[in-house]
Amino acid sequence: MTPSAPNPPLPRPEDDAYHAVRERCGLLGHPTWLCDLRSGAVVAEPPQARGWGAPVRSRAIRERVAAAVRARADEKECGVVDLDAGCWLIVLPPASNARGAHRLVALALGESFPESALYAEACAEAGPRARKGGAAAPPTCRSAEDAARIARILAWMLHDQLCISRDKASLDGFGLHLAEMYEEIGLLYRLGRSMSQLARPDEFVENACADLQQTLSFAWIAARFVDTGRAAVGVAGQLVVAGRLPCDEEQFDAAACRLLQGANPERWTLATPRGSDLARLVGSEVLVHPITRDDRTIGVLLAGGKPPPDMEISSFETQLLDAVADCIRVFIENADLYADQLSLFVGTVEALAAAIDAKDRYTCGHSQRVAHLARDLALATGMDDVGAERIRISGLLHDVGKIGVPEAILCKPGRLTKEEFDQIKLHPRTGERILKDIPFLDDILPGVLYHHERLDGKGYPDGLKGEDIPMIARILAVADAFDAMSTSRSYRPAMTRDQVLAELRRGAGTQFDPTLVEQFLTLDLAEYDRMVAGHTRATGLAA
């Protein structure tokens, strides 16, 4: 006995239609075969079913099915073949799919089929038990006219099922496309919202890679930038990785750097293990997308480790990498402009602070030193670099209001009168009024306005107490007092370091935040001492 052919899985979307029609034919008592349109070769045999028996799956019937399909290879309509054995083959219209063109063939059984020579031949091939099982097969057709009617019904059924299946596949594809678009829009929206945080390009790139890795099906996403700082401000020479690399990161960085040097600046490329050190190192194909600026490649986005079964790179993935690479390019360009503007602004602030301090040669350099101490103290509290830099700028500007105080009062060598001290006490409010219309300085104004407040509420200008005093002002209060006591003034000489620290401890809890005093005592003051020494040389005054 010749073994029956295997039943490979059918291609989509036609497989759903064929499955539905074959299942219904089975319920109606019609065995079915799926055949190649040209050769007639059987692609799928009738399923094992009670009543049909093994004879229906025999070579004798399979050969007649194949011959009927070959004879109608060029016909587009449904056909009925009388096998002269009390049964008819219904050859349904062809349908094209991913594996080529196919025909579905159904068998209509008549009452005389169990007594036919074809049935006997099929039973002889199938074995001794076949006749008993086959005899139980119920008739499904009484005449050629019945077979023709059944053929029309099955043809309609197949047509409808093919339409339903193809429409479903289209809807599924449309749904997938919508889901991809939603993911792309969501990712780009998140990146767009963070593009205003221009002070940290490295964080922006880290977030972009992390979002990409979570959105796409790659095991890892990485970005590598050129080593020249001006072209890739804030990220020059950096490697950013999201996900888990399948190799040592240092080796990966070296290979990524080599790949970056030869990257195509025009479009994405696919690095393969055959032609790329990096792809061989990670053991998979790597999608490489350039990040350009002024027609120069300043970095690459790398994506690899795509898991099975769908390991091919899709257009959605390349388009999303293209969009993210463009976001990174725009962000770096804006960050560069921001850095230039910030540098100009800080330079202007420092010049303004120096001009204010220069009104009194005893306070020359005071604002720069307070700014330095305040930044170090902010970092000691756990504040990040960006926040600490904002406090440094507040330190530079904390005494800007003294521009409205007469020099005769600022430089008076003796004790101030109450009226003179009242004028001094106006400088925080004056400084806040001078700076309040500059949007970039909104977050530092509390430091300018409240750096003379005390924890016990005896400070000025508003007599704030405890936690009501903003942290930026509490930090500046400690730094300002330390420098004021550590340097000579027109009305008194500088105090020793031990005396100054003792005064800070004594004021902890009443004048100063005690936690900040403890953290201040841990600071390295070497740079501060160098600044004081420079002030001494410049003014000829003793510290």
C-alpha positions as CSV (number, residue, x, y, z in Angstrom):
1,M,0.0,0.0,0.0
2,T,1.4,3.4,-1.0
3,P,1.5,5.8,2.0
4,S,-0.7,8.9,1.8
5,A,0.9,12.3,1.2
6,P,1.5,14.5,4.3
7,N,-0.8,17.4,4.9
8,P,1.4,20.6,5.1
9,P,-0.1,23.7,6.7
10,L,-1.9,25.9,4.2
11,P,-0.9,29.4,3.5
12,R,-2.9,32.4,4.7
13,P,-5.4,33.9,4.2
14,E,-6.8,31.1,1.9
15,D,-6.1,28.5,4.5
16,D,-8.9,29.7,6.6
17,A,-11.3,29.6,3.7
18,Y,-10.3,26.1,2.6
19,H,-10.4,24.9,6.2
20,A,-14.0,26.2,6.7
21,V,-15.2,24.8,3.4
22,R,-13.6,21.4,3.9
23,E,-15.0,21.2,7.5
24,R,-18.5,21.9,6.2
25,C,-18.1,19.4,3.3
26,G,-17.1,16.8,5.9
27,L,-20.3,17.5,7.9
28,L,-22.3,17.1,4.7
29,G,-20.6,13.8,3.9
30,H,-18.3,15.0,1.1
31,P,-14.6,14.1,1.3
32,T,-12.3,16.8,0.0
33,W,-8.8,17.2,-1.4
34,L,-6.7,20.3,-2.0
35,C,-4.6,20.0,-5.2
36,D,-2.0,21.9,-7.0
37,L,-3.7,23.6,-10.0
38,R,-1.2,22.5,-12.7
39,S,0.2,19.2,-11.6
40,G,-2.9,18.0,-9.8
41,A,-0.7,16.8,-7.0
42,V,-2.6,16.4,-3.7
43,V,-1.6,19.0,-1.2
44,A,-4.0,17.9,1.5
45,E,-5.9,14.6,1.8
46,P,-9.4,14.1,3.2
47,P,-9.3,14.0,7.0
48,Q,-9.8,10.6,8.7
49,A,-13.6,10.5,9.1
50,R,-16.0,7.7,10.2
51,G,-18.1,6.6,7.3
52,W,-15.7,7.4,4.5
53,G,-13.1,4.9,5.6
54,A,-9.6,4.3,4.2
55,P,-10.7,3.7,0.6
56,V,-11.4,7.4,0.1
57,R,-7.8,8.1,0.9
58,S,-6.5,5.4,-1.5
59,R,-4.1,5.9,-4.4
60,A,-6.8,4.8,-6.9
61,I,-9.1,7.7,-6.0
62,R,-6.2,10.1,-5.4
63,E,-5.0,9.5,-9.0
64,R,-8.5,10.2,-10.4
65,V,-8.7,13.4,-8.4
66,A,-5.3,14.6,-9.7
67,A,-6.2,13.7,-13.3
68,A,-9.5,15.7,-13.0
69,V,-7.6,18.7,-11.7
70,R,-4.9,18.5,-14.5
71,A,-7.6,18.2,-17.1
72,R,-9.1,21.5,-15.9
73,A,-5.9,23.5,-15.2
74,D,-7.0,26.3,-17.5
75,E,-10.6,26.4,-16.6
76,K,-11.8,29.1,-14.2
77,E,-15.3,27.7,-13.5
78,C,-16.5,24.8,-11.4
79,G,-16.6,21.4,-13.0
80,V,-18.2,18.0,-12.3
81,V,-16.5,14.7,-13.3
82,D,-18.6,11.5,-13.5
83,L,-16.3,8.7,-12.4
84,D,-18.8,6.0,-13.7
85,A,-18.7,4.4,-10.3
86,G,-21.8,5.9,-8.7
87,C,-19.9,9.0,-7.6
88,W,-18.9,12.4,-8.9
89,L,-15.9,14.7,-8.4
90,I,-16.7,18.3,-7.9
91,V,-13.7,20.5,-9.0
92,L,-14.1,23.9,-7.5
93,P,-12.7,27.2,-9.0
94,P,-9.0,27.8,-8.5
95,A,-7.8,30.3,-5.9
96,S,-4.3,31.9,-5.8
97,N,-2.4,32.2,-2.6
98,A,1.2,32.5,-1.3
99,R,2.1,29.0,-2.4
100,G,0.6,29.2,-5.9
101,A,-2.8,28.3,-7.4
102,H,-4.9,25.5,-5.9
103,R,-8.1,23.7,-6.5
104,L,-10.4,22.2,-3.9
105,V,-12.0,18.9,-5.0
106,A,-15.1,17.3,-3.3
107,L,-16.4,13.8,-3.8
108,A,-20.2,13.3,-4.1
109,L,-21.1,9.7,-3.1
110,G,-24.0,7.9,-4.8
111,E,-25.9,4.9,-3.6
112,S,-24.2,2.5,-5.9
113,F,-20.6,3.5,-5.0
114,P,-20.0,0.6,-2.6
115,E,-20.7,-1.9,-5.4
116,S,-18.5,-0.2,-8.0
117,A,-15.2,-1.5,-9.3
118,L,-13.5,1.8,-8.2
119,Y,-14.6,1.1,-4.6
120,A,-13.4,-2.5,-4.8
121,E,-10.0,-1.3,-6.1
122,A,-9.7,1.2,-3.4
123,C,-10.6,-1.3,-0.7
124,A,-8.1,-3.8,-2.0
125,E,-5.4,-1.2,-1.7
126,A,-6.6,0.0,1.7
127,G,-6.8,-3.5,3.3
128,P,-9.4,-6.0,4.6
129,R,-11.1,-3.6,7.1
130,A,-11.7,-1.0,4.4
131,R,-14.9,-2.5,2.9
132,K,-16.6,-2.6,6.2
133,G,-15.8,1.0,7.0
134,G,-16.6,2.2,3.5
135,A,-19.9,0.4,3.3
136,A,-21.1,2.7,6.1
137,A,-20.5,5.8,4.0
138,P,-23.9,7.5,3.5
139,P,-24.9,8.6,-0.1
140,T,-24.8,12.3,-0.7
141,C,-25.9,12.5,-4.3
142,R,-28.5,10.6,-6.5
143,S,-27.8,11.9,-10.0
144,A,-25.6,14.1,-12.2
145,E,-28.1,16.9,-11.7
146,D,-27.7,16.7,-7.9
147,A,-23.9,16.8,-8.4
148,A,-24.2,19.9,-10.5
149,R,-26.4,21.6,-7.8
150,I,-24.0,20.6,-5.1
151,A,-21.1,22.0,-7.2
152,R,-22.8,25.4,-7.5
153,I,-23.5,25.5,-3.8
154,L,-19.9,24.6,-2.8
155,A,-18.5,27.1,-5.4
156,W,-20.6,29.8,-3.7
157,M,-19.5,28.7,-0.3
158,L,-15.8,28.7,-1.3
159,H,-16.2,32.2,-2.9
160,D,-17.8,33.6,0.1
161,Q,-15.3,32.1,2.5
162,L,-12.4,33.4,0.4
163,C,-13.9,36.9,0.5
164,I,-14.4,36.6,4.3
165,S,-10.9,35.3,4.8
166,R,-9.3,37.9,2.6
167,D,-11.3,40.7,4.2
168,K,-10.3,39.4,7.6
169,A,-6.7,39.4,6.6
170,S,-7.0,42.9,5.3
171,L,-8.6,44.0,8.6
172,D,-5.9,42.2,10.6
173,G,-3.3,43.9,8.6
174,F,-5.0,47.3,8.9
175,G,-5.3,46.7,12.7
176,L,-1.6,45.8,12.9
177,H,-0.7,48.9,10.9
178,L,-2.9,51.1,13.3
179,A,-1.2,49.5,16.3
180,E,2.2,50.2,14.8
181,M,1.2,53.8,14.1
182,Y,-0.1,54.2,17.6
183,E,3.2,52.9,19.0
184,E,5.1,55.2,16.7
185,I,3.0,58.2,17.6
186,G,3.2,57.4,21.3
187,L,7.0,57.1,21.2
188,L,7.5,60.3,19.2
189,Y,5.0,62.1,21.5
190,R,7.1,61.1,24.5
191,L,10.3,62.2,22.8
192,G,8.7,65.4,21.7
193,R,7.7,66.3,25.3
194,S,11.2,65.7,26.5
195,M,12.9,67.7,23.8
196,S,12.6,70.9,25.9
197,Q,15.0,69.5,28.5
198,L,18.1,70.7,26.5
199,A,20.5,70.6,29.4
200,R,20.9,66.8,29.4
201,P,21.3,65.4,25.8
202,D,22.7,62.1,27.3
203,E,19.4,61.5,29.2
204,F,17.4,62.3,26.1
205,V,19.3,59.7,24.1
206,E,19.0,57.1,26.9
207,N,15.2,57.6,27.0
208,A,15.0,57.4,23.2
209,C,16.9,54.1,23.1
210,A,14.9,52.7,26.0
211,D,11.6,53.6,24.4
212,L,12.7,52.1,21.1
213,Q,13.7,48.9,22.8
214,Q,10.4,48.6,24.5
215,T,8.4,49.4,21.3
216,L,10.2,47.2,18.9
217,S,11.0,43.5,19.1
218,F,14.8,43.9,19.3
219,A,16.8,42.4,22.2
220,W,18.8,45.6,22.4
221,I,19.1,49.1,21.0
222,A,22.3,51.2,21.1
223,A,23.6,54.6,20.1
224,R,27.2,55.4,19.5
225,F,28.5,59.0,18.8
226,V,31.6,60.4,17.3
227,D,34.3,61.6,19.7
228,T,34.3,65.3,18.6
229,G,32.4,67.3,21.2
230,R,31.2,70.2,19.0
231,A,29.4,67.9,16.5
232,A,27.6,65.9,19.1
233,V,27.3,68.3,22.1
234,G,26.5,66.5,25.3
235,V,26.9,63.0,23.9
236,A,30.3,63.0,22.1
237,G,32.1,59.7,22.4
238,Q,29.3,58.1,24.4
239,L,27.8,54.6,24.0
240,V,24.2,54.3,25.1
241,V,22.6,50.8,25.4
242,A,19.0,49.8,26.1
243,G,18.4,46.1,26.7
244,R,21.0,43.4,27.3
245,L,24.0,43.0,25.0
246,P,25.1,39.4,24.2
247,C,28.8,40.4,24.5
248,D,31.3,42.4,26.5
249,E,30.4,46.1,26.3
250,E,33.9,47.3,25.7
251,Q,34.3,45.0,22.7
252,F,30.9,46.1,21.5
253,D,31.9,49.8,21.8
254,A,35.1,49.2,19.9
255,A,33.3,47.4,17.1
256,A,30.5,50.0,17.0
257,C,33.1,52.8,16.8
258,R,34.6,51.1,13.7
259,L,31.2,50.7,12.2
260,L,30.4,54.3,12.8
261,Q,33.5,55.4,10.9
262,G,32.2,53.7,7.7
263,A,28.5,54.2,8.2
264,N,26.4,55.3,5.2
265,P,25.1,58.9,6.0
266,E,22.3,58.6,3.4
267,R,20.1,55.7,4.7
268,W,19.9,52.7,7.0
269,T,21.9,49.6,6.3
270,L,21.9,46.0,7.5
271,A,25.1,44.7,8.9
272,T,25.5,40.9,8.6
273,P,27.8,38.5,10.3
274,R,29.5,37.9,7.0
275,G,30.6,41.5,6.5
276,S,30.5,43.2,9.9
277,D,32.7,42.8,13.0
278,L,29.8,44.0,15.1
279,A,27.3,41.6,13.7
280,R,29.7,38.7,14.2
281,L,30.3,39.8,17.8
282,V,26.6,39.9,18.7
283,G,25.7,36.9,16.6
284,S,22.9,38.5,14.6
285,E,22.1,41.0,11.9
286,V,22.3,44.6,13.1
287,L,20.1,47.4,11.7
288,V,22.3,50.5,11.4
289,H,20.8,53.9,11.1
290,P,22.9,57.1,10.8
291,I,22.4,60.2,12.9
292,T,23.5,63.1,10.8
293,R,24.2,66.8,11.3
294,D,25.1,69.2,8.5
295,D,25.5,66.2,6.1
296,R,28.0,64.6,8.5
297,T,27.4,61.3,10.4
298,I,27.7,62.2,14.1
299,G,26.4,58.9,15.4
300,V,24.5,55.6,14.6
301,L,21.4,53.9,16.0
302,L,22.0,50.2,16.3
303,A,19.3,47.5,16.7
304,G,20.0,43.8,16.9
305,G,19.0,40.5,18.5
306,K,15.6,40.2,16.9
307,P,14.0,37.0,18.1
308,P,12.4,34.3,16.0
309,P,10.0,33.5,14.3
310,D,9.8,36.9,12.5
311,M,13.5,37.9,12.3
312,E,13.2,40.0,9.1
313,I,13.5,43.7,9.4
314,S,10.1,45.4,8.7
315,S,9.5,48.8,7.2
316,F,7.8,49.9,10.4
317,E,11.1,49.3,12.3
318,T,13.2,51.2,9.8
319,Q,10.8,54.1,9.6
320,L,10.6,54.3,13.4
321,L,14.4,54.3,13.7
322,D,14.5,57.0,11.0
323,A,12.1,59.1,13.0
324,V,14.0,58.7,16.3
325,A,17.3,59.4,14.6
326,D,15.8,62.6,13.3
327,C,14.5,63.6,16.7
328,I,18.0,63.0,18.2
329,R,19.6,65.1,15.4
330,V,17.1,68.0,16.1
331,F,17.6,67.7,19.8
332,I,21.4,67.8,19.5
333,E,21.2,70.9,17.3
334,N,18.9,72.6,19.8
335,A,21.1,71.5,22.7
336,D,24.1,73.1,20.9
337,L,22.2,76.4,20.5
338,Y,21.1,76.2,24.1
339,A,24.6,75.6,25.3
340,D,25.8,78.6,23.4
341,Q,23.0,80.8,24.8
342,L,23.6,79.4,28.3
343,S,27.3,80.2,28.1
344,L,26.5,83.7,26.9
345,F,23.9,84.1,29.7
346,V,26.1,82.8,32.4
347,G,29.0,85.0,31.2
348,T,26.7,88.0,31.4
349,V,25.5,87.0,34.9
350,E,29.1,86.5,36.1
351,A,30.0,89.9,34.7
352,L,27.0,91.5,36.4
353,A,27.9,89.8,39.7
354,A,31.5,91.0,39.4
355,A,30.3,94.5,38.7
356,I,28.1,94.5,41.9
357,D,30.9,93.1,44.0
358,A,33.3,95.7,42.6
359,K,31.4,98.4,44.3
360,D,33.2,97.4,47.5
361,R,36.7,96.1,47.2
362,Y,36.2,94.0,50.4
363,T,33.4,92.0,48.7
364,C,35.2,91.5,45.4
365,G,34.7,87.9,44.3
366,H,32.0,87.3,47.0
367,S,29.3,86.2,44.6
368,Q,31.5,83.8,42.7
369,R,32.6,82.2,46.0
370,V,29.1,81.9,47.4
371,A,28.0,80.4,44.0
372,H,30.8,77.9,44.3
373,L,30.0,76.9,47.9
374,A,26.3,76.7,47.2
375,R,26.7,74.4,44.2
376,D,29.0,72.1,46.2
377,L,26.5,72.1,49.1
378,A,23.6,71.3,46.7
379,L,25.5,68.4,45.3
380,A,26.2,67.1,48.8
381,T,22.5,67.1,49.5
382,G,22.0,64.7,46.6
383,M,20.9,67.2,44.0
384,D,21.7,66.5,40.4
385,D,24.1,68.6,38.3
386,V,21.4,70.5,36.6
387,G,19.7,71.6,39.8
388,A,23.1,72.4,41.4
389,E,24.0,74.6,38.5
390,R,20.7,76.5,38.9
391,I,21.7,77.1,42.5
392,R,25.1,78.3,41.4
393,I,23.5,80.9,39.2
394,S,21.3,82.0,42.0
395,G,24.4,82.4,44.1
396,L,26.0,84.6,41.4
397,L,22.9,86.9,41.5
398,H,21.9,86.7,45.1
399,D,23.3,90.2,45.9
400,V,22.3,91.9,42.6
401,G,19.9,94.1,44.6
402,K,22.8,95.9,46.2
403,I,23.0,97.8,43.0
404,G,20.4,100.0,44.6
405,V,22.3,100.5,47.8
406,P,24.5,103.7,48.0
407,E,28.2,102.9,48.0
408,A,28.6,105.1,51.1
409,I,26.6,102.5,53.0
410,L,28.1,99.4,51.4
411,C,31.7,100.7,52.1
412,K,31.1,102.3,55.5
413,P,33.9,101.2,57.8
414,G,32.0,101.5,61.0
415,R,28.7,100.2,62.5
416,L,25.6,100.9,60.4
417,T,22.8,102.9,61.8
418,K,19.3,101.4,61.9
419,E,18.3,103.5,58.9
420,E,21.4,102.4,56.9
421,F,20.8,98.8,57.8
422,D,17.2,99.1,56.7
423,Q,18.4,100.2,53.3
424,I,20.8,97.1,53.2
425,K,17.8,94.9,54.0
426,L,16.0,96.1,50.9
427,H,18.5,94.4,48.5
428,P,16.8,91.0,48.4
429,R,13.5,92.6,47.3
430,T,15.3,94.9,44.9
431,G,17.2,92.0,43.3
432,E,13.9,90.0,42.9
433,R,12.3,93.0,41.1
434,I,15.3,93.4,38.8
435,L,15.3,89.7,37.8
436,K,11.6,88.8,37.9
437,D,10.9,89.6,34.2
438,I,13.6,87.2,32.9
439,P,11.8,83.9,32.3
440,F,15.0,81.9,32.4
441,L,15.5,82.9,36.1
442,D,12.1,82.0,37.5
443,D,13.4,79.1,39.5
444,I,16.3,81.0,41.1
445,L,14.3,84.0,42.3
446,P,13.5,82.4,45.7
447,G,17.2,82.2,46.4
448,V,17.7,85.9,45.6
449,L,14.7,86.9,47.6
450,Y,15.0,84.7,50.7
451,H,18.7,84.1,51.3
452,H,18.6,86.3,54.5
453,E,15.7,84.5,56.1
454,R,16.3,82.5,59.3
455,L,14.8,79.3,60.6
456,D,13.6,81.0,63.7
457,G,11.7,83.6,61.7
458,K,13.9,86.6,62.6
459,G,15.3,87.0,59.1
460,Y,14.2,89.3,56.3
461,P,12.5,90.4,54.0
462,D,9.3,88.3,55.0
463,G,10.3,86.6,58.3
464,L,9.7,83.1,57.0
465,K,10.3,80.2,59.3
466,G,11.6,76.6,59.0
467,E,10.4,74.6,56.0
468,D,8.6,77.7,54.6
469,I,12.0,78.9,53.5
470,P,12.8,77.4,50.1
471,M,15.7,75.0,50.0
472,I,17.6,77.1,47.5
473,A,17.5,80.0,50.0
474,R,18.5,77.8,52.9
475,I,21.6,76.6,50.9
476,L,22.5,80.2,49.9
477,A,22.2,81.4,53.5
478,V,24.9,78.9,54.7
479,A,27.2,79.6,51.8
480,D,26.7,83.4,52.1
481,A,27.3,83.5,55.8
482,F,30.4,81.3,55.6
483,D,32.1,83.5,53.0
484,A,31.1,86.7,54.8
485,M,32.7,85.5,58.0
486,S,35.8,84.1,56.2
487,T,36.8,87.3,54.5
488,S,37.7,90.8,55.7
489,R,35.1,93.5,55.5
490,S,35.4,97.3,55.9
491,Y,33.9,97.0,59.4
492,R,35.9,93.9,60.7
493,P,38.7,91.5,59.9
494,A,38.2,88.0,58.7
495,M,37.5,85.2,61.2
496,T,39.6,82.1,61.4
497,R,38.3,78.9,59.9
498,D,37.6,77.4,63.3
499,Q,35.7,80.5,64.4
500,V,33.6,80.4,61.3
501,L,32.7,76.7,61.6
502,A,31.9,77.3,65.3
503,E,29.5,80.1,64.4
504,L,27.8,77.8,61.8
505,R,27.3,75.1,64.4
506,R,26.0,77.7,66.9
507,G,23.5,79.0,64.3
508,A,22.3,75.5,63.3
509,G,18.6,75.2,64.1
510,T,18.0,79.0,64.7
511,Q,19.6,80.8,61.8
512,F,20.6,77.9,59.5
513,D,19.1,74.5,58.5
514,P,21.0,72.1,60.8
515,T,21.1,69.3,58.2
516,L,22.7,71.7,55.7
517,V,25.3,72.8,58.3
518,E,26.3,69.2,58.9
519,Q,26.6,68.6,55.2
520,F,28.6,71.8,54.7
521,L,31.1,70.6,57.3
522,T,31.9,67.7,55.0
523,L,32.8,69.8,52.0
524,D,36.3,70.0,50.5
525,L,37.2,73.7,50.7
526,A,40.5,73.6,48.8
527,E,39.0,75.3,45.7
528,Y,37.3,77.9,47.9
529,D,40.6,78.7,49.6
530,R,42.3,79.1,46.2
531,M,39.5,81.6,45.2
532,V,40.1,83.5,48.5
533,A,43.8,83.6,47.8
534,G,43.1,85.0,44.3
535,H,40.9,87.7,45.9
536,T,43.7,88.6,48.3
537,R,46.3,89.0,45.5
538,A,43.9,91.0,43.4
539,T,42.9,93.5,46.2
540,G,46.0,93.5,48.4
541,L,43.7,92.9,51.3
542,A,44.3,90.3,54.0
543,A,41.7,87.5,53.9
